[in-house]
Amino acid sequence: MVPAMNRSLLVAALAFVSVGCQKSHTQDWPDRPGPKVVVSFAPLYSFVASVAGDDAVVKNVMTTTGPHDFNPTDQDARLLQKADLFFINGLDLDNAKAKTMKQGVENARLQIVDLGSKLDKSLLMEGVCQHMHKPGEAHQHGDDPHVWLSPSRAIKMVEAIREALKEADPSHAANYDRRAAEYITKLEKLQAEGLALLKDKKDRKLVTFHESMNYFADDYKLSVFDVVQQKPGTEPGTEDIQKLLRRCANADVSVIAVEPQYSRNESAKTLLDELKHKGVKDARFVSFDPLETVTPGDLTPDWYERKMRQNLQNLAEGLK
């Protein structure tokens, strides 16, 4: 039997080892040449890791909590202490979170690369307004931030990633050029495959769970008719649901894209039931993942392609 004092020391030691291992997993960087790169969330990891290859180390911040709900901790901020580059989506999605994280460390060489700001304004779409305004009050909705769901726009982001890595590590510029070209070819193939998969579908109008699908719909010749939740995770009121129901019934819109991250989608279920009650017999759900969250063990450079292909397959099976 271990004496009481020794048991206490053993517990304390185990706790220290546990904390130390966890810290090492998230914050320690390998002692090797090349840029140390952080990305804000999963799609950017796939983009950056595919270009970086073995010439840079890439770490991802957000996993099971996406950019709409993520609140960075001190531990997240410390990940930037030795980083050279921090790639973010921008477009007011993760800018404030990145700023908070950077303020938590002293790292003068850290460069935040805002990929959304690298896109030509002609490629951006207006976002859904998430604030209450008085009738007639002038206001701007801002840009829809979900650009990563468009392979054609993802290509532009990859080009910006390539240039940032070349600037940080010019000795491996040729490698970054080569890998970026290879990944861009994959993204072009992804778009072409999706267009072929959906080309004969008569259903082209969708109600989406939140505003995530606008860029995706633009690339794949679909149309976002309306959204269920103006703000992700916030259920609409009864009056809003009834208004949406009337619009969908009048326009014979029968497809509602729901997101696996929001299993308690009571508003979407209500809308579906009411559409069926009003005689829209083919009213149905189609699962669409906006790629905002990831299970840590599932994140690999090809994650974006795998998830996008699953989305396309779900739509191909759900649209008529």
Contacts in CASP RR format, 6 or more apart in sequence:
PFRMAT RR
TARGET T0000
AUTHOR 0000-0000-0000
METHOD contacts of the structure
MODEL  1
MVPAMNRSLLVAALAFVSVGCQKSHTQDWPDRPGPKVVVSFAPLYSFVAS
VAGDDAVVKNVMTTTGPHDFNPTDQDARLLQKADLFFINGLDLDNAKAKT
MKQGVENARLQIVDLGSKLDKSLLMEGVCQHMHKPGEAHQHGDDPHVWLS
PSRAIKMVEAIREALKEADPSHAANYDRRAAEYITKLEKLQAEGLALLKD
KKDRKLVTFHESMNYFADDYKLSVFDVVQQKPGTEPGTEDIQKLLRRCAN
ADVSVIAVEPQYSRNESAKTLLDELKHKGVKDARFVSFDPLETVTPGDLT
PDWYERKMRQNLQNLAEGLK
2 10 0 8 1.000
23 75 0 8 1.000
26 59 0 8 1.000
26 75 0 8 1.000
26 79 0 8 1.000
27 75 0 8 1.000
27 78 0 8 1.000
27 79 0 8 1.000
27 81 0 8 1.000
29 36 0 8 1.000
29 57 0 8 1.000
29 82 0 8 1.000
29 83 0 8 1.000
30 57 0 8 1.000
32 57 0 8 1.000
34 55 0 8 1.000
34 56 0 8 1.000
34 57 0 8 1.000
34 169 0 8 1.000
34 172 0 8 1.000
35 52 0 8 1.000
35 55 0 8 1.000
35 56 0 8 1.000
35 57 0 8 1.000
35 84 0 8 1.000
35 85 0 8 1.000
35 165 0 8 1.000
35 168 0 8 1.000
35 169 0 8 1.000
36 56 0 8 1.000
36 57 0 8 1.000
36 59 0 8 1.000
36 82 0 8 1.000
36 83 0 8 1.000
36 84 0 8 1.000
36 85 0 8 1.000
37 48 0 8 1.000
37 52 0 8 1.000
37 56 0 8 1.000
37 57 0 8 1.000
37 58 0 8 1.000
37 59 0 8 1.000
37 83 0 8 1.000
37 84 0 8 1.000
37 85 0 8 1.000
37 86 0 8 1.000
37 87 0 8 1.000
37 165 0 8 1.000
38 58 0 8 1.000
38 59 0 8 1.000
38 60 0 8 1.000
38 61 0 8 1.000
38 79 0 8 1.000
38 80 0 8 1.000
38 83 0 8 1.000
38 85 0 8 1.000
38 86 0 8 1.000
38 87 0 8 1.000
39 45 0 8 1.000
39 47 0 8 1.000
39 48 0 8 1.000
39 58 0 8 1.000
39 59 0 8 1.000
39 60 0 8 1.000
39 61 0 8 1.000
39 86 0 8 1.000
39 87 0 8 1.000
39 88 0 8 1.000
40 60 0 8 1.000
40 61 0 8 1.000
40 62 0 8 1.000
40 67 0 8 1.000
40 86 0 8 1.000
40 87 0 8 1.000
40 88 0 8 1.000
40 89 0 8 1.000
40 94 0 8 1.000
40 97 0 8 1.000
40 98 0 8 1.000
41 60 0 8 1.000
41 61 0 8 1.000
41 62 0 8 1.000
41 66 0 8 1.000
41 67 0 8 1.000
41 70 0 8 1.000
41 89 0 8 1.000
41 94 0 8 1.000
41 292 0 8 1.000
41 293 0 8 1.000
41 294 0 8 1.000
42 60 0 8 1.000
42 62 0 8 1.000
42 63 0 8 1.000
42 291 0 8 1.000
42 292 0 8 1.000
42 293 0 8 1.000
42 294 0 8 1.000
42 299 0 8 1.000
42 303 0 8 1.000
42 304 0 8 1.000
43 148 0 8 1.000
43 154 0 8 1.000
43 291 0 8 1.000
43 304 0 8 1.000
44 60 0 8 1.000
44 87 0 8 1.000
44 88 0 8 1.000
44 89 0 8 1.000
44 115 0 8 1.000
44 148 0 8 1.000
44 157 0 8 1.000
45 58 0 8 1.000
45 60 0 8 1.000
45 299 0 8 1.000
45 301 0 8 1.000
45 303 0 8 1.000
46 299 0 8 1.000
46 300 0 8 1.000
46 301 0 8 1.000
46 302 0 8 1.000
46 303 0 8 1.000
46 304 0 8 1.000
46 305 0 8 1.000
47 87 0 8 1.000
47 148 0 8 1.000
47 154 0 8 1.000
47 157 0 8 1.000
47 158 0 8 1.000
47 161 0 8 1.000
47 183 0 8 1.000
47 304 0 8 1.000
48 58 0 8 1.000
48 87 0 8 1.000
48 161 0 8 1.000
48 165 0 8 1.000
49 58 0 8 1.000
49 300 0 8 1.000
49 301 0 8 1.000
50 158 0 8 1.000
50 179 0 8 1.000
50 180 0 8 1.000
50 182 0 8 1.000
50 183 0 8 1.000
50 186 0 8 1.000
50 301 0 8 1.000
50 302 0 8 1.000
51 158 0 8 1.000
51 161 0 8 1.000
51 162 0 8 1.000
51 165 0 8 1.000
51 176 0 8 1.000
51 179 0 8 1.000
51 180 0 8 1.000
51 183 0 8 1.000
52 58 0 8 1.000
52 165 0 8 1.000
52 176 0 8 1.000
52 179 0 8 1.000
53 175 0 8 1.000
53 179 0 8 1.000
53 301 0 8 1.000
55 165 0 8 1.000
55 169 0 8 1.000
55 172 0 8 1.000
55 175 0 8 1.000
55 176 0 8 1.000
56 165 0 8 1.000
56 169 0 8 1.000
59 79 0 8 1.000
59 83 0 8 1.000
60 294 0 8 1.000
60 299 0 8 1.000
61 70 0 8 1.000
61 72 0 8 1.000
61 76 0 8 1.000
61 79 0 8 1.000
61 101 0 8 1.000
62 70 0 8 1.000
62 293 0 8 1.000
63 293 0 8 1.000
63 294 0 8 1.000
63 295 0 8 1.000
63 296 0 8 1.000
63 299 0 8 1.000
64 293 0 8 1.000
64 294 0 8 1.000
64 295 0 8 1.000
64 296 0 8 1.000
65 293 0 8 1.000
66 261 0 8 1.000
66 292 0 8 1.000
66 293 0 8 1.000
67 89 0 8 1.000
67 93 0 8 1.000
67 94 0 8 1.000
67 97 0 8 1.000
67 292 0 8 1.000
68 93 0 8 1.000
68 232 0 8 1.000
68 233 0 8 1.000
68 292 0 8 1.000
69 232 0 8 1.000
70 94 0 8 1.000
70 97 0 8 1.000
71 97 0 8 1.000
72 97 0 8 1.000
72 100 0 8 1.000
72 101 0 8 1.000
74 104 0 8 1.000
76 101 0 8 1.000
77 100 0 8 1.000
77 101 0 8 1.000
77 102 0 8 1.000
77 103 0 8 1.000
77 104 0 8 1.000
77 105 0 8 1.000
78 105 0 8 1.000
79 101 0 8 1.000
80 86 0 8 1.000
80 101 0 8 1.000
80 102 0 8 1.000
80 104 0 8 1.000
80 105 0 8 1.000
80 107 0 8 1.000
80 110 0 8 1.000
81 105 0 8 1.000
81 106 0 8 1.000
81 107 0 8 1.000
82 107 0 8 1.000
83 107 0 8 1.000
83 110 0 8 1.000
84 109 0 8 1.000
84 110 0 8 1.000
84 111 0 8 1.000
84 168 0 8 1.000
85 110 0 8 1.000
85 111 0 8 1.000
85 113 0 8 1.000
85 164 0 8 1.000
85 165 0 8 1.000
85 168 0 8 1.000
86 98 0 8 1.000
86 101 0 8 1.000
86 102 0 8 1.000
86 110 0 8 1.000
86 111 0 8 1.000
86 112 0 8 1.000
86 113 0 8 1.000
87 113 0 8 1.000
87 115 0 8 1.000
87 161 0 8 1.000
87 164 0 8 1.000
88 94 0 8 1.000
88 95 0 8 1.000
88 98 0 8 1.000
88 112 0 8 1.000
88 113 0 8 1.000
88 114 0 8 1.000
88 115 0 8 1.000
89 115 0 8 1.000
89 116 0 8 1.000
89 145 0 8 1.000
89 147 0 8 1.000
89 148 0 8 1.000
90 114 0 8 1.000
90 115 0 8 1.000
90 116 0 8 1.000
90 117 0 8 1.000
90 145 0 8 1.000
91 116 0 8 1.000
91 117 0 8 1.000
91 124 0 8 1.000
91 143 0 8 1.000
91 144 0 8 1.000
91 145 0 8 1.000
91 147 0 8 1.000
92 142 0 8 1.000
92 143 0 8 1.000
92 145 0 8 1.000
93 145 0 8 1.000
95 114 0 8 1.000
98 112 0 8 1.000
102 110 0 8 1.000
102 112 0 8 1.000
111 164 0 8 1.000
111 168 0 8 1.000
113 160 0 8 1.000
113 161 0 8 1.000
113 164 0 8 1.000
115 157 0 8 1.000
115 160 0 8 1.000
115 161 0 8 1.000
116 145 0 8 1.000
116 147 0 8 1.000
116 157 0 8 1.000
118 156 0 8 1.000
118 157 0 8 1.000
118 160 0 8 1.000
119 147 0 8 1.000
119 153 0 8 1.000
119 156 0 8 1.000
119 157 0 8 1.000
120 156 0 8 1.000
123 147 0 8 1.000
123 153 0 8 1.000
123 156 0 8 1.000
124 143 0 8 1.000
124 144 0 8 1.000
124 147 0 8 1.000
125 143 0 8 1.000
125 144 0 8 1.000
125 214 0 8 1.000
125 215 0 8 1.000
125 218 0 8 1.000
126 141 0 8 1.000
126 142 0 8 1.000
126 143 0 8 1.000
126 144 0 8 1.000
127 141 0 8 1.000
127 142 0 8 1.000
127 143 0 8 1.000
127 144 0 8 1.000
127 211 0 8 1.000
127 214 0 8 1.000
128 141 0 8 1.000
128 144 0 8 1.000
128 210 0 8 1.000
128 211 0 8 1.000
128 227 0 8 1.000
128 230 0 8 1.000
129 139 0 8 1.000
129 141 0 8 1.000
129 230 0 8 1.000
130 230 0 8 1.000
130 231 0 8 1.000
131 139 0 8 1.000
133 139 0 8 1.000
144 211 0 8 1.000
144 214 0 8 1.000
144 215 0 8 1.000
146 211 0 8 1.000
146 212 0 8 1.000
146 213 0 8 1.000
146 214 0 8 1.000
146 215 0 8 1.000
146 216 0 8 1.000
146 290 0 8 1.000
147 153 0 8 1.000
147 154 0 8 1.000
147 157 0 8 1.000
147 215 0 8 1.000
148 154 0 8 1.000
148 157 0 8 1.000
148 291 0 8 1.000
148 304 0 8 1.000
149 212 0 8 1.000
149 213 0 8 1.000
149 215 0 8 1.000
149 216 0 8 1.000
149 290 0 8 1.000
149 291 0 8 1.000
149 308 0 8 1.000
150 215 0 8 1.000
150 216 0 8 1.000
150 218 0 8 1.000
150 219 0 8 1.000
151 187 0 8 1.000
151 188 0 8 1.000
151 190 0 8 1.000
151 191 0 8 1.000
151 219 0 8 1.000
151 308 0 8 1.000
152 187 0 8 1.000
152 191 0 8 1.000
152 219 0 8 1.000
153 215 0 8 1.000
153 219 0 8 1.000
154 187 0 8 1.000
154 304 0 8 1.000
155 184 0 8 1.000
155 187 0 8 1.000
155 188 0 8 1.000
158 180 0 8 1.000
158 183 0 8 1.000
158 184 0 8 1.000
158 187 0 8 1.000
159 180 0 8 1.000
159 184 0 8 1.000
161 180 0 8 1.000
162 176 0 8 1.000
162 177 0 8 1.000
162 180 0 8 1.000
165 172 0 8 1.000
165 176 0 8 1.000
166 172 0 8 1.000
166 173 0 8 1.000
166 176 0 8 1.000
166 177 0 8 1.000
169 176 0 8 1.000
186 305 0 8 1.000
190 305 0 8 1.000
190 308 0 8 1.000
190 309 0 8 1.000
191 219 0 8 1.000
191 220 0 8 1.000
193 309 0 8 1.000
193 312 0 8 1.000
194 220 0 8 1.000
194 312 0 8 1.000
195 220 0 8 1.000
195 221 0 8 1.000
197 312 0 8 1.000
197 313 0 8 1.000
197 315 0 8 1.000
197 316 0 8 1.000
198 220 0 8 1.000
198 221 0 8 1.000
198 222 0 8 1.000
198 312 0 8 1.000
198 315 0 8 1.000
198 316 0 8 1.000
198 319 0 8 1.000
199 221 0 8 1.000
201 315 0 8 1.000
201 316 0 8 1.000
201 319 0 8 1.000
201 320 0 8 1.000
202 319 0 8 1.000
202 320 0 8 1.000
203 254 0 8 1.000
203 255 0 8 1.000
203 318 0 8 1.000
203 319 0 8 1.000
203 320 0 8 1.000
204 221 0 8 1.000
204 222 0 8 1.000
204 223 0 8 1.000
205 222 0 8 1.000
205 223 0 8 1.000
205 224 0 8 1.000
205 225 0 8 1.000
205 251 0 8 1.000
205 253 0 8 1.000
205 255 0 8 1.000
206 213 0 8 1.000
206 217 0 8 1.000
206 222 0 8 1.000
206 223 0 8 1.000
206 224 0 8 1.000
206 225 0 8 1.000
206 253 0 8 1.000
206 255 0 8 1.000
206 256 0 8 1.000
206 257 0 8 1.000
206 286 0 8 1.000
207 224 0 8 1.000
207 225 0 8 1.000
207 226 0 8 1.000
207 227 0 8 1.000
207 228 0 8 1.000
207 244 0 8 1.000
207 248 0 8 1.000
207 253 0 8 1.000
207 255 0 8 1.000
207 256 0 8 1.000
207 257 0 8 1.000
207 271 0 8 1.000
208 224 0 8 1.000
208 226 0 8 1.000
208 227 0 8 1.000
208 228 0 8 1.000
208 256 0 8 1.000
208 257 0 8 1.000
208 288 0 8 1.000
209 227 0 8 1.000
209 228 0 8 1.000
209 229 0 8 1.000
209 256 0 8 1.000
209 257 0 8 1.000
209 258 0 8 1.000
209 259 0 8 1.000
209 262 0 8 1.000
209 265 0 8 1.000
209 268 0 8 1.000
209 288 0 8 1.000
210 227 0 8 1.000
210 228 0 8 1.000
210 229 0 8 1.000
210 230 0 8 1.000
210 231 0 8 1.000
210 232 0 8 1.000
210 233 0 8 1.000
210 259 0 8 1.000
210 290 0 8 1.000
211 224 0 8 1.000
211 227 0 8 1.000
211 230 0 8 1.000
212 259 0 8 1.000
212 288 0 8 1.000
212 290 0 8 1.000
212 292 0 8 1.000
213 222 0 8 1.000
213 224 0 8 1.000
213 257 0 8 1.000
213 288 0 8 1.000
213 290 0 8 1.000
214 224 0 8 1.000
216 222 0 8 1.000
216 311 0 8 1.000
217 223 0 8 1.000
217 224 0 8 1.000
220 312 0 8 1.000
222 315 0 8 1.000
225 247 0 8 1.000
225 248 0 8 1.000
225 251 0 8 1.000
225 253 0 8 1.000
226 244 0 8 1.000
226 247 0 8 1.000
226 248 0 8 1.000
226 253 0 8 1.000
228 236 0 8 1.000
228 244 0 8 1.000
228 256 0 8 1.000
228 265 0 8 1.000
228 267 0 8 1.000
228 268 0 8 1.000
228 271 0 8 1.000
229 235 0 8 1.000
229 236 0 8 1.000
229 267 0 8 1.000
230 236 0 8 1.000
230 240 0 8 1.000
232 262 0 8 1.000
233 262 0 8 1.000
235 266 0 8 1.000
235 267 0 8 1.000
236 244 0 8 1.000
236 267 0 8 1.000
237 267 0 8 1.000
241 267 0 8 1.000
241 270 0 8 1.000
241 271 0 8 1.000
241 274 0 8 1.000
244 271 0 8 1.000
245 271 0 8 1.000
245 274 0 8 1.000
245 275 0 8 1.000
245 278 0 8 1.000
247 253 0 8 1.000
248 254 0 8 1.000
248 271 0 8 1.000
248 275 0 8 1.000
248 280 0 8 1.000
249 275 0 8 1.000
249 278 0 8 1.000
249 279 0 8 1.000
249 280 0 8 1.000
252 280 0 8 1.000
253 280 0 8 1.000
254 275 0 8 1.000
254 280 0 8 1.000
254 282 0 8 1.000
254 283 0 8 1.000
254 284 0 8 1.000
255 283 0 8 1.000
255 284 0 8 1.000
255 286 0 8 1.000
255 318 0 8 1.000
255 319 0 8 1.000
256 268 0 8 1.000
256 271 0 8 1.000
256 272 0 8 1.000
256 283 0 8 1.000
256 284 0 8 1.000
256 285 0 8 1.000
256 286 0 8 1.000
257 285 0 8 1.000
257 286 0 8 1.000
257 287 0 8 1.000
257 288 0 8 1.000
258 265 0 8 1.000
258 268 0 8 1.000
258 285 0 8 1.000
258 286 0 8 1.000
258 287 0 8 1.000
258 288 0 8 1.000
259 265 0 8 1.000
259 287 0 8 1.000
259 288 0 8 1.000
259 289 0 8 1.000
259 290 0 8 1.000
260 287 0 8 1.000
260 289 0 8 1.000
261 289 0 8 1.000
261 290 0 8 1.000
261 292 0 8 1.000
261 293 0 8 1.000
268 285 0 8 1.000
272 283 0 8 1.000
272 284 0 8 1.000
272 285 0 8 1.000
275 283 0 8 1.000
276 283 0 8 1.000
282 320 0 8 1.000
284 318 0 8 1.000
286 314 0 8 1.000
286 315 0 8 1.000
286 317 0 8 1.000
286 318 0 8 1.000
286 319 0 8 1.000
287 314 0 8 1.000
288 311 0 8 1.000
288 314 0 8 1.000
288 315 0 8 1.000
289 307 0 8 1.000
289 310 0 8 1.000
289 311 0 8 1.000
291 304 0 8 1.000
291 307 0 8 1.000
291 308 0 8 1.000
294 303 0 8 1.000
END
